[in-house]
Amino acid sequence: MSALAQELSCSVSTVRRDLAELAASGLLYRTHGGALALAGYSTSHEPTLLEKQRLLVEEKRRIGQAAAGLVHPGETVILDSGSTTWQVGQALKARTPLTVVTNDIKILWDLASTPKLTLISTGGFLRPNVYTLLGSETVRFLESLTVNWTFLGADAVDPQAGITNVNLEEVAVKQAMIRAGRRTVLVTDHTKFGKTVFARVCELTRLDRIVTDAGLPSTLAQEVRAAGISLQLV
C-alpha cells in the first residue's frame, strides 16, 4: 500500500479509500496490502458520475481552478460533461460575466442560479447515470457555435493514441466541441494518462493546453511536452 502511495504521490489513506471505492464498483479485488484488476475490466467500462465524483476530489478541484483562471470575464465557454469539468464550472462562478454552454445536466443545475452567467444547454437525449446530453441534435447545435474556450474531459490520454473514450456516442459531441473552440483545453486527472480505451476522439495536437494534477509521472509529462503540447501541472 505504501509503495502505491509513493508511486501516485498521495497518502496511504487516500490509496486505501480509493481502492475501497473501486472494489465496491466492481473494478478490482482487494488483497492484503493491495489490489488485483478484475479480468472482466474492459476498454468499454464506464463508471457512473457518482463513482467519478468520489475519486481524486482535491486534484480535480485544483485542475478546475487552474483552468478557470485562463478565462476572462465576457468570454464564451463550452464545458464538456464530467466530474473535472464540473469543477471548472464551479471555479468559473468567480469569472462572470460569462456565457457557458454544456451538455452536462449536473453542471447546468449547479450553475443555474449564478448571477451574470448566461447558461445554455446543448439539447439532445439524456444518458442515465452519467447525466450527459448526446445525439445528432447536440452535434448540430455545437457546430453552429464559435466560443473562446472549450474545456474537454477524457477517459484516457496517451501521447501516441491521443484522447480516447469508452463510449462511442460521446465521440462526435467531443469532436464538435473541439471544432467550436478557438482554444481547447483538456482537463483531466493524472490517472487517465498512459491508457487507451475504445473510441478515438482526437490526437493531442488538436489541443492548445492540458491541465492535470502533479501526480502525472515525469516520463509521461516529458512525452506530452515532446509532442509540442502546453502542459500545466497543478
N, C-alpha and C positions, 0 to 999 in steps of 0.2 A: 504493500500500500504506500509506504514511504517513497519507494522508487518511482511509482506512478505520479505521486505528488510532485517530486522533483522534476520529472520529465515534463509535466504540464505547468510547472511554475505556480502551483497553488498549494493550499494547506491540505493535510491529510483528512481533516473533517470535511472539506469540500469534495474531495475524491470519494470519501465514504458515502456522502449524501447523494452525489450524482450517480454512483454505481447502484445505490439502492433504488433510485428513481428509474434508471434504465432497466434494472431487473424487474421492477414492478410493471414496466411497459412491455416486457417480454423480449427485450433486445439482447439480454445476456444472462448468464447464470453465475451467481455469486459463488466464489470458492473461498477457502480460508486464506485471507490476506490478499485476495484479488478477484478476478472475474474471467469468464470464458465467453467469447462470442458464440451465439447460437447458430447452428448450421442453417436454420431457416431464414436468417437475415439475408436480404437481397438488395439489389440496386434500385428496387422499386418500392421499398418500405418508406412510408411517410408518417412521421409522428403527428399526433394531434396538436392543435395550437396550445392546449393546456400543458402538454408534455414539453413543448418548446419553451414556454414561458417560465418553466421551473428551473431551466438549466442556464448556468453562467449569467445570472441576472446582473451582477455588478459589471461584468465585462461588457455586456450589451448596453448597459446604461452609459458607460464611458464612450463606447462607439457612437451611440446616439447623440451625445453632447458634442463630440468632435465633428461629426457630420453636419449637425445643425449649425455649427459655427461657421460653415462655409457659406451659408445663405444670408443674404441681405434683405432687410425689410423692403416690401414692394415686389419681390420676385415671385415666380411661379415654380411649383414643385410637384413632381409625381412621387408618391410613396408606394412602392411595391408592398405586397402583403407579407406579414411575418412578424416574429417577436422582436427582431432587431430594428426593423423599420418602424415598429410601434414605438420603440424608444426614441428614434429620430423625431417622430411626430410629437412626443411629449416635450422634447427639447425645443422644438420649433415654436412652442407657445410663447417663448420669450423673444421671438424674432418677428413678430407681427408689425405691420400688416402684411399678410401673405395670401396667396391663393394655393390651396393644396388639393390635388387630385389623387384619389386612391381607389383601389379595388378591394380594400380590406374593411370588412364590416366593423371590426373592433376599433380600428383607427377612426373610422367615421363616427362611431358612437362616442369615443373618448375625446374627440376634438370638437364635437358638435356645439358645445357651449363656449368655445374660446372666442373672446372679443377680437374684433378686427381681423378675423380669419375667414376667408371665403372658401368653403369646403364643397368639393364636387365629387360625386360618385361616378365611377365609370359605367355603372349598369352591368347587366349580364346575369347569368344564373349562379346561384349560390351553392358552393360545395360545402357539405356539412362537416363539422368538426374542425375545419381549418378556417372557416368564415371568410372565404375568398370568392370574389365575383369573377367569372370567367366566361368565355364563349366568343363567337364571332362578333356580337354586338359590342363587347368590351374592346376587342381589337379595333373595330371600325371607329369607335369613339376616340381611342388613343391616337389613331392615325390622323385625326383631324386637329391635333394639338401640336404646339411647339412651346416647350417650357424651358426655364433656365436650368433646372436641376432634375435629374431622375436619380432616386436612391433605390438601388436594386438589392434584393436579397438573393441567396443562393443555397442550394442543398449541398453542393460540392464544388470545390475550386481546385484546379490543377494547372500548373504552368504550361503543360503541353495540351491537355484536353480542353482547357478553358473552363467555363461555367457550365455545369450540368445540373439537371433537375430530375427528381424522382417521378414527377407527374407530367406526362406528355401534354396535357391540356393547358398547362401554365406556360409552356414554352412560347407560343405565339403571342401571348399577352406580354411576357417579359421582353420579347424582341420588339414589340410595338412601343413599349415604354422606352427602350433604348433609342429607337429612332426619333421619338418625340423630344428627347432631352438634348439640349445644346451641350450639356456636360452630364456624364453618367458616372455615379459613384457607387461602387459595391460596398455594402455594409454587412459584414458577417463575422462571426467569431472564429478563432483560430482552429477549432475542431473540424471545420469544414474543408480545410486545406489538405492537399495531397490525396484527394479522393476523387473518384469519378463514378457517377451514377447513370441512370437510364437514358435520359434525353438531353442532347446538347442544346444549350442556349446561345452561346457565342464564344469567340476567342477573347482572351484577356485584352488584346489590343483594341477591342471596342470600348474599353473603359478609359476614363480620364483619371480615375483615382480609386484606390482600395483603402478603406478604413477598417482595421481589425484590431484585436487586442494584443498586448505584448506577449501573450503566450505562444505566438507563432514561432515555430522553430527557425533558427537563423538560416539553416540551409534552404528552407522554403522561401524565406524572405529574400535571400540572395537571388533565387531563381526568378521570383516575380520581378524584382528590380532589374535583373538582366534582360527581361523581356521589354524593358522600357516603360514599365507601369509605375506611376507615382504611388508609393506605399506609405501609409501613415499608421504607426503603431501607438496605441493608447493604453 
